[in-house]
Amino acid sequence: MPQVLQRAGIPDDNGPDGAAALAHALCWMTERNFYRAACSPENDFARATATTAETWRRVMNS
């Protein structure tokens, strides 16, 4: 996953703002977002998908 962020211009370094650290955090946030959607009474996967996609886009365009 860090490769996707590197191609978007995020530096490949060992800091908290490097591609590997951001990819790790984004993957866990994505998993948690969909877990919460699955557990909610609404099962609002469309909203979870839209929010997750927007989060990834914003990180890659920063």
PyMOL Python script that loads the backbone (N, CA, C, O; Angstrom):
from pymol import cmd

cmd.read_pdbstr("""\
ATOM      1  N   MET A   1       0.796  -1.206   0.000  1.00  0.00           N
ATOM      2  CA  MET A   1       0.000   0.000   0.000  1.00  0.00           C
ATOM      3  C   MET A   1       0.843   1.276   0.000  1.00  0.00           C
ATOM      4  O   MET A   1       0.425   2.273  -0.590  1.00  0.00           O
ATOM      5  N   PRO A   2       2.015   1.279   0.642  1.00  0.00           N
ATOM      6  CA  PRO A   2       2.806   2.515   0.610  1.00  0.00           C
ATOM      7  C   PRO A   2       3.150   2.949  -0.812  1.00  0.00           C
ATOM      8  O   PRO A   2       3.312   4.140  -1.075  1.00  0.00           O
ATOM      9  N   GLN A   3       3.263   1.993  -1.726  1.00  0.00           N
ATOM     10  CA  GLN A   3       3.617   2.322  -3.101  1.00  0.00           C
ATOM     11  C   GLN A   3       2.571   3.238  -3.737  1.00  0.00           C
ATOM     12  O   GLN A   3       2.914   4.130  -4.513  1.00  0.00           O
ATOM     13  N   VAL A   4       1.310   3.019  -3.412  1.00  0.00           N
ATOM     14  CA  VAL A   4       0.235   3.866  -3.945  1.00  0.00           C
ATOM     15  C   VAL A   4       0.456   5.306  -3.483  1.00  0.00           C
ATOM     16  O   VAL A   4       0.337   6.243  -4.272  1.00  0.00           O
ATOM     17  N   LEU A   5       0.773   5.473  -2.217  1.00  0.00           N
ATOM     18  CA  LEU A   5       0.997   6.818  -1.688  1.00  0.00           C
ATOM     19  C   LEU A   5       2.291   7.419  -2.231  1.00  0.00           C
ATOM     20  O   LEU A   5       2.359   8.625  -2.471  1.00  0.00           O
ATOM     21  N   GLN A   6       3.297   6.607  -2.421  1.00  0.00           N
ATOM     22  CA  GLN A   6       4.545   7.104  -3.008  1.00  0.00           C
ATOM     23  C   GLN A   6       4.311   7.621  -4.419  1.00  0.00           C
ATOM     24  O   GLN A   6       4.838   8.666  -4.801  1.00  0.00           O
ATOM     25  N   ARG A   7       3.516   6.885  -5.193  1.00  0.00           N
ATOM     26  CA  ARG A   7       3.200   7.352  -6.556  1.00  0.00           C
ATOM     27  C   ARG A   7       2.423   8.655  -6.527  1.00  0.00           C
ATOM     28  O   ARG A   7       2.475   9.434  -7.479  1.00  0.00           O
ATOM     29  N   ALA A   8       1.702   8.896  -5.438  1.00  0.00           N
ATOM     30  CA  ALA A   8       0.954  10.150  -5.296  1.00  0.00           C
ATOM     31  C   ALA A   8       1.835  11.276  -4.777  1.00  0.00           C
ATOM     32  O   ALA A   8       1.364  12.399  -4.602  1.00  0.00           O
ATOM     33  N   GLY A   9       3.123  10.986  -4.527  1.00  0.00           N
ATOM     34  CA  GLY A   9       4.047  12.028  -4.123  1.00  0.00           C
ATOM     35  C   GLY A   9       4.358  12.088  -2.644  1.00  0.00           C
ATOM     36  O   GLY A   9       5.070  12.992  -2.208  1.00  0.00           O
ATOM     37  N   ILE A  10       3.848  11.154  -1.857  1.00  0.00           N
ATOM     38  CA  ILE A  10       4.156  11.134  -0.429  1.00  0.00           C
ATOM     39  C   ILE A  10       5.540  10.515  -0.255  1.00  0.00           C
ATOM     40  O   ILE A  10       5.811   9.448  -0.805  1.00  0.00           O
ATOM     41  N   PRO A  11       6.412  11.165   0.497  1.00  0.00           N
ATOM     42  CA  PRO A  11       7.784  10.674   0.613  1.00  0.00           C
ATOM     43  C   PRO A  11       7.865   9.295   1.269  1.00  0.00           C
ATOM     44  O   PRO A  11       7.068   8.945   2.139  1.00  0.00           O
ATOM     45  N   ASP A  12       8.854   8.536   0.821  1.00  0.00           N
ATOM     46  CA  ASP A  12       9.119   7.212   1.377  1.00  0.00           C
ATOM     47  C   ASP A  12      10.170   7.364   2.462  1.00  0.00           C
ATOM     48  O   ASP A  12      11.349   7.086   2.240  1.00  0.00           O
ATOM     49  N   ASP A  13       9.738   7.808   3.642  1.00  0.00           N
ATOM     50  CA  ASP A  13      10.681   7.932   4.751  1.00  0.00           C
ATOM     51  C   ASP A  13      10.111   7.235   5.978  1.00  0.00           C
ATOM     52  O   ASP A  13       8.990   6.727   5.936  1.00  0.00           O
ATOM     53  N   ASN A  14      10.862   7.206   7.056  1.00  0.00           N
ATOM     54  CA  ASN A  14      10.456   6.467   8.252  1.00  0.00           C
ATOM     55  C   ASN A  14       9.695   7.312   9.261  1.00  0.00           C
ATOM     56  O   ASN A  14       9.384   6.838  10.353  1.00  0.00           O
ATOM     57  N   GLY A  15       9.393   8.548   8.913  1.00  0.00           N
ATOM     58  CA  GLY A  15       8.696   9.436   9.839  1.00  0.00           C
ATOM     59  C   GLY A  15       7.204   9.140   9.923  1.00  0.00           C
ATOM     60  O   GLY A  15       6.689   8.299   9.186  1.00  0.00           O
ATOM     61  N   PRO A  16       6.524   9.826  10.813  1.00  0.00           N
ATOM     62  CA  PRO A  16       5.089   9.614  10.973  1.00  0.00           C
ATOM     63  C   PRO A  16       4.262  10.117   9.798  1.00  0.00           C
ATOM     64  O   PRO A  16       3.078   9.799   9.686  1.00  0.00           O
ATOM     65  N   ASP A  17       4.887  10.904   8.918  1.00  0.00           N
ATOM     66  CA  ASP A  17       4.178  11.392   7.737  1.00  0.00           C
ATOM     67  C   ASP A  17       4.688  10.726   6.458  1.00  0.00           C
ATOM     68  O   ASP A  17       4.377  11.178   5.356  1.00  0.00           O
ATOM     69  N   GLY A  18       5.460   9.668   6.599  1.00  0.00           N
ATOM     70  CA  GLY A  18       5.945   8.922   5.440  1.00  0.00           C
ATOM     71  C   GLY A  18       4.875   7.997   4.883  1.00  0.00           C
ATOM     72  O   GLY A  18       3.861   7.729   5.526  1.00  0.00           O
ATOM     73  N   ALA A  19       5.121   7.523   3.691  1.00  0.00           N
ATOM     74  CA  ALA A  19       4.147   6.687   2.985  1.00  0.00           C
ATOM     75  C   ALA A  19       3.765   5.434   3.772  1.00  0.00           C
ATOM     76  O   ALA A  19       2.587   5.082   3.829  1.00  0.00           O
ATOM     77  N   ALA A  20       4.726   4.767   4.370  1.00  0.00           N
ATOM     78  CA  ALA A  20       4.428   3.525   5.103  1.00  0.00           C
ATOM     79  C   ALA A  20       3.540   3.799   6.316  1.00  0.00           C
ATOM     80  O   ALA A  20       2.572   3.076   6.553  1.00  0.00           O
ATOM     81  N   ALA A  21       3.866   4.843   7.083  1.00  0.00           N
ATOM     82  CA  ALA A  21       3.075   5.170   8.270  1.00  0.00           C
ATOM     83  C   ALA A  21       1.659   5.592   7.891  1.00  0.00           C
ATOM     84  O   ALA A  21       0.690   5.174   8.524  1.00  0.00           O
ATOM     85  N   LEU A  22       1.546   6.415   6.864  1.00  0.00           N
ATOM     86  CA  LEU A  22       0.214   6.858   6.436  1.00  0.00           C
ATOM     87  C   LEU A  22      -0.600   5.699   5.875  1.00  0.00           C
ATOM     88  O   LEU A  22      -1.796   5.599   6.151  1.00  0.00           O
ATOM     89  N   ALA A  23       0.020   4.828   5.099  1.00  0.00           N
ATOM     90  CA  ALA A  23      -0.693   3.676   4.550  1.00  0.00           C
ATOM     91  C   ALA A  23      -1.196   2.771   5.668  1.00  0.00           C
ATOM     92  O   ALA A  23      -2.325   2.283   5.615  1.00  0.00           O
ATOM     93  N   HIS A  24      -0.371   2.549   6.664  1.00  0.00           N
ATOM     94  CA  HIS A  24      -0.766   1.720   7.802  1.00  0.00           C
ATOM     95  C   HIS A  24      -1.993   2.322   8.502  1.00  0.00           C
ATOM     96  O   HIS A  24      -2.975   1.627   8.765  1.00  0.00           O
ATOM     97  N   ALA A  25      -1.917   3.619   8.797  1.00  0.00           N
ATOM     98  CA  ALA A  25      -3.034   4.285   9.474  1.00  0.00           C
ATOM     99  C   ALA A  25      -4.296   4.283   8.615  1.00  0.00           C
ATOM    100  O   ALA A  25      -5.392   4.043   9.122  1.00  0.00           O
ATOM    101  N   LEU A  26      -4.145   4.549   7.321  1.00  0.00           N
ATOM    102  CA  LEU A  26      -5.310   4.571   6.435  1.00  0.00           C
ATOM    103  C   LEU A  26      -5.969   3.196   6.337  1.00  0.00           C
ATOM    104  O   LEU A  26      -7.195   3.090   6.305  1.00  0.00           O
ATOM    105  N   CYS A  27      -5.156   2.154   6.288  1.00  0.00           N
ATOM    106  CA  CYS A  27      -5.731   0.806   6.215  1.00  0.00           C
ATOM    107  C   CYS A  27      -6.530   0.472   7.474  1.00  0.00           C
ATOM    108  O   CYS A  27      -7.625  -0.083   7.387  1.00  0.00           O
ATOM    109  N   TRP A  28      -5.981   0.812   8.647  1.00  0.00           N
ATOM    110  CA  TRP A  28      -6.708   0.556   9.886  1.00  0.00           C
ATOM    111  C   TRP A  28      -7.959   1.424   9.990  1.00  0.00           C
ATOM    112  O   TRP A  28      -8.992   0.960  10.471  1.00  0.00           O
ATOM    113  N   MET A  29      -7.878   2.681   9.545  1.00  0.00           N
ATOM    114  CA  MET A  29      -9.065   3.538   9.570  1.00  0.00           C
ATOM    115  C   MET A  29     -10.133   3.001   8.622  1.00  0.00           C
ATOM    116  O   MET A  29     -11.325   3.042   8.929  1.00  0.00           O
ATOM    117  N   THR A  30      -9.699   2.499   7.473  1.00  0.00           N
ATOM    118  CA  THR A  30     -10.641   1.931   6.508  1.00  0.00           C
ATOM    119  C   THR A  30     -11.336   0.716   7.111  1.00  0.00           C
ATOM    120  O   THR A  30     -12.557   0.586   7.037  1.00  0.00           O
ATOM    121  N   GLU A  31     -10.550  -0.167   7.705  1.00  0.00           N
ATOM    122  CA  GLU A  31     -11.135  -1.368   8.313  1.00  0.00           C
ATOM    123  C   GLU A  31     -12.131  -0.998   9.404  1.00  0.00           C
ATOM    124  O   GLU A  31     -13.229  -1.551   9.468  1.00  0.00           O
ATOM    125  N   ARG A  32     -11.744  -0.073  10.248  1.00  0.00           N
ATOM    126  CA  ARG A  32     -12.615   0.343  11.352  1.00  0.00           C
ATOM    127  C   ARG A  32     -13.890   1.012  10.835  1.00  0.00           C
ATOM    128  O   ARG A  32     -14.971   0.789  11.379  1.00  0.00           O
ATOM    129  N   ASN A  33     -13.769   1.812   9.812  1.00  0.00           N
ATOM    130  CA  ASN A  33     -14.921   2.492   9.238  1.00  0.00           C
ATOM    131  C   ASN A  33     -15.956   1.477   8.735  1.00  0.00           C
ATOM    132  O   ASN A  33     -17.153   1.635   8.975  1.00  0.00           O
ATOM    133  N   PHE A  34     -15.491   0.441   8.040  1.00  0.00           N
ATOM    134  CA  PHE A  34     -16.420  -0.565   7.523  1.00  0.00           C
ATOM    135  C   PHE A  34     -16.950  -1.479   8.625  1.00  0.00           C
ATOM    136  O   PHE A  34     -18.089  -1.939   8.551  1.00  0.00           O
ATOM    137  N   TYR A  35     -16.142  -1.743   9.637  1.00  0.00           N
ATOM    138  CA  TYR A  35     -16.613  -2.511  10.783  1.00  0.00           C
ATOM    139  C   TYR A  35     -17.762  -1.776  11.464  1.00  0.00           C
ATOM    140  O   TYR A  35     -18.793  -2.368  11.781  1.00  0.00           O
ATOM    141  N   ARG A  36     -17.568  -0.467  11.686  1.00  0.00           N
ATOM    142  CA  ARG A  36     -18.636   0.325  12.313  1.00  0.00           C
ATOM    143  C   ARG A  36     -19.894   0.360  11.448  1.00  0.00           C
ATOM    144  O   ARG A  36     -21.009   0.297  11.967  1.00  0.00           O
ATOM    145  N   ALA A  37     -19.717   0.458  10.142  1.00  0.00           N
ATOM    146  CA  ALA A  37     -20.884   0.446   9.245  1.00  0.00           C
ATOM    147  C   ALA A  37     -21.622  -0.887   9.353  1.00  0.00           C
ATOM    148  O   ALA A  37     -22.853  -0.916   9.358  1.00  0.00           O
ATOM    149  N   ALA A  38     -20.883  -1.978   9.438  1.00  0.00           N
ATOM    150  CA  ALA A  38     -21.502  -3.299   9.526  1.00  0.00           C
ATOM    151  C   ALA A  38     -22.253  -3.485  10.841  1.00  0.00           C
ATOM    152  O   ALA A  38     -23.257  -4.195  10.893  1.00  0.00           O
ATOM    153  N   CYS A  39     -21.766  -2.846  11.900  1.00  0.00           N
ATOM    154  CA  CYS A  39     -22.379  -2.994  13.218  1.00  0.00           C
ATOM    155  C   CYS A  39     -23.528  -2.019  13.461  1.00  0.00           C
ATOM    156  O   CYS A  39     -24.295  -2.193  14.408  1.00  0.00           O
ATOM    157  N   SER A  40     -23.653  -1.018  12.633  1.00  0.00           N
ATOM    158  CA  SER A  40     -24.701  -0.024  12.845  1.00  0.00           C
ATOM    159  C   SER A  40     -26.044  -0.555  12.350  1.00  0.00           C
ATOM    160  O   SER A  40     -26.088  -1.391  11.447  1.00  0.00           O
ATOM    161  N   PRO A  41     -27.122  -0.080  12.931  1.00  0.00           N
ATOM    162  CA  PRO A  41     -28.452  -0.533  12.489  1.00  0.00           C
ATOM    163  C   PRO A  41     -28.733  -0.198  11.018  1.00  0.00           C
ATOM    164  O   PRO A  41     -29.493  -0.899  10.350  1.00  0.00           O
ATOM    165  N   GLU A  42     -28.115   0.876  10.526  1.00  0.00           N
ATOM    166  CA  GLU A  42     -28.362   1.302   9.142  1.00  0.00           C
ATOM    167  C   GLU A  42     -27.549   0.508   8.119  1.00  0.00           C
ATOM    168  O   GLU A  42     -27.912   0.464   6.943  1.00  0.00           O
ATOM    169  N   ASN A  43     -26.441  -0.127   8.556  1.00  0.00           N
ATOM    170  CA  ASN A  43     -25.535  -0.801   7.616  1.00  0.00           C
ATOM    171  C   ASN A  43     -25.227   0.116   6.435  1.00  0.00           C
ATOM    172  O   ASN A  43     -25.368  -0.282   5.278  1.00  0.00           O
ATOM    173  N   ASP A  44     -24.813   1.327   6.730  1.00  0.00           N
ATOM    174  CA  ASP A  44     -24.635   2.342   5.697  1.00  0.00           C
ATOM    175  C   ASP A  44     -23.271   2.202   5.007  1.00  0.00           C
ATOM    176  O   ASP A  44     -22.363   3.007   5.215  1.00  0.00           O
ATOM    177  N   PHE A  45     -23.158   1.160   4.182  1.00  0.00           N
ATOM    178  CA  PHE A  45     -21.910   0.905   3.478  1.00  0.00           C
ATOM    179  C   PHE A  45     -21.636   1.944   2.390  1.00  0.00           C
ATOM    180  O   PHE A  45     -20.477   2.218   2.079  1.00  0.00           O
ATOM    181  N   ALA A  46     -22.677   2.520   1.817  1.00  0.00           N
ATOM    182  CA  ALA A  46     -22.475   3.545   0.792  1.00  0.00           C
ATOM    183  C   ALA A  46     -21.786   4.767   1.404  1.00  0.00           C
ATOM    184  O   ALA A  46     -20.872   5.336   0.806  1.00  0.00           O
ATOM    185  N   ARG A  47     -22.221   5.159   2.574  1.00  0.00           N
ATOM    186  CA  ARG A  47     -21.601   6.309   3.248  1.00  0.00           C
ATOM    187  C   ARG A  47     -20.176   5.966   3.669  1.00  0.00           C
ATOM    188  O   ARG A  47     -19.272   6.787   3.511  1.00  0.00           O
ATOM    189  N   ALA A  48     -19.966   4.781   4.195  1.00  0.00           N
ATOM    190  CA  ALA A  48     -18.621   4.355   4.595  1.00  0.00           C
ATOM    191  C   ALA A  48     -17.691   4.343   3.389  1.00  0.00           C
ATOM    192  O   ALA A  48     -16.536   4.758   3.486  1.00  0.00           O
ATOM    193  N   THR A  49     -18.186   3.878   2.275  1.00  0.00           N
ATOM    194  CA  THR A  49     -17.380   3.842   1.056  1.00  0.00           C
ATOM    195  C   THR A  49     -17.021   5.248   0.601  1.00  0.00           C
ATOM    196  O   THR A  49     -15.866   5.521   0.277  1.00  0.00           O
ATOM    197  N   ALA A  50     -17.997   6.134   0.575  1.00  0.00           N
ATOM    198  CA  ALA A  50     -17.756   7.509   0.127  1.00  0.00           C
ATOM    199  C   ALA A  50     -16.761   8.217   1.044  1.00  0.00           C
ATOM    200  O   ALA A  50     -15.858   8.903   0.565  1.00  0.00           O
ATOM    201  N   THR A  51     -16.917   8.058   2.345  1.00  0.00           N
ATOM    202  CA  THR A  51     -16.013   8.707   3.294  1.00  0.00           C
ATOM    203  C   THR A  51     -14.604   8.143   3.178  1.00  0.00           C
ATOM    204  O   THR A  51     -13.631   8.897   3.194  1.00  0.00           O
ATOM    205  N   THR A  52     -14.489   6.835   3.062  1.00  0.00           N
ATOM    206  CA  THR A  52     -13.177   6.202   2.933  1.00  0.00           C
ATOM    207  C   THR A  52     -12.474   6.657   1.656  1.00  0.00           C
ATOM    208  O   THR A  52     -11.292   7.001   1.687  1.00  0.00           O
ATOM    209  N   ALA A  53     -13.184   6.660   0.549  1.00  0.00           N
ATOM    210  CA  ALA A  53     -12.594   7.089  -0.720  1.00  0.00           C
ATOM    211  C   ALA A  53     -12.143   8.549  -0.646  1.00  0.00           C
ATOM    212  O   ALA A  53     -11.074   8.896  -1.148  1.00  0.00           O
ATOM    213  N   GLU A  54     -12.944   9.390  -0.028  1.00  0.00           N
ATOM    214  CA  GLU A  54     -12.583  10.812   0.101  1.00  0.00           C
ATOM    215  C   GLU A  54     -11.356  10.986   0.989  1.00  0.00           C
ATOM    216  O   GLU A  54     -10.496  11.816   0.695  1.00  0.00           O
ATOM    217  N   THR A  55     -11.266  10.229   2.051  1.00  0.00           N
ATOM    218  CA  THR A  55     -10.099  10.296   2.935  1.00  0.00           C
ATOM    219  C   THR A  55      -8.828   9.942   2.181  1.00  0.00           C
ATOM    220  O   THR A  55      -7.828  10.654   2.274  1.00  0.00           O
ATOM    221  N   TRP A  56      -8.865   8.839   1.432  1.00  0.00           N
ATOM    222  CA  TRP A  56      -7.698   8.435   0.634  1.00  0.00           C
ATOM    223  C   TRP A  56      -7.360   9.498  -0.401  1.00  0.00           C
ATOM    224  O   TRP A  56      -6.187   9.820  -0.594  1.00  0.00           O
ATOM    225  N   ARG A  57      -8.373  10.049  -1.074  1.00  0.00           N
ATOM    226  CA  ARG A  57      -8.111  11.090  -2.091  1.00  0.00           C
ATOM    227  C   ARG A  57      -7.426  12.304  -1.482  1.00  0.00           C
ATOM    228  O   ARG A  57      -6.467  12.832  -2.044  1.00  0.00           O
ATOM    229  N   ARG A  58      -7.918  12.738  -0.342  1.00  0.00           N
ATOM    230  CA  ARG A  58      -7.349  13.936   0.295  1.00  0.00           C
ATOM    231  C   ARG A  58      -5.902  13.709   0.727  1.00  0.00           C
ATOM    232  O   ARG A  58      -5.064  14.600   0.583  1.00  0.00           O
ATOM    233  N   VAL A  59      -5.610  12.542   1.246  1.00  0.00           N
ATOM    234  CA  VAL A  59      -4.228  12.253   1.648  1.00  0.00           C
ATOM    235  C   VAL A  59      -3.333  12.230   0.407  1.00  0.00           C
ATOM    236  O   VAL A  59      -2.222  12.760   0.435  1.00  0.00           O
ATOM    237  N   MET A  60      -3.800  11.630  -0.658  1.00  0.00           N
ATOM    238  CA  MET A  60      -2.968  11.512  -1.850  1.00  0.00           C
ATOM    239  C   MET A  60      -2.838  12.830  -2.599  1.00  0.00           C
ATOM    240  O   MET A  60      -1.910  12.988  -3.393  1.00  0.00           O
ATOM    241  N   ASN A  61      -3.739  13.779  -2.371  1.00  0.00           N
ATOM    242  CA  ASN A  61      -3.661  15.083  -3.049  1.00  0.00           C
ATOM    243  C   ASN A  61      -3.063  16.164  -2.166  1.00  0.00           C
ATOM    244  O   ASN A  61      -3.005  17.326  -2.568  1.00  0.00           O
ATOM    245  N   SER A  62      -2.621  15.804  -0.979  1.00  0.00           N
ATOM    246  CA  SER A  62      -2.095  16.835  -0.071  1.00  0.00           C
ATOM    247  C   SER A  62      -0.699  17.278  -0.438  1.00  0.00           C
ATOM    248  O   SER A  62      -0.127  18.137   0.233  1.00  0.00           O
TER     249      SER A  62
END
""", "prot")
cmd.dss("prot")
cmd.show_as("cartoon", "prot")
cmd.util.cbc("prot")
cmd.orient("prot")
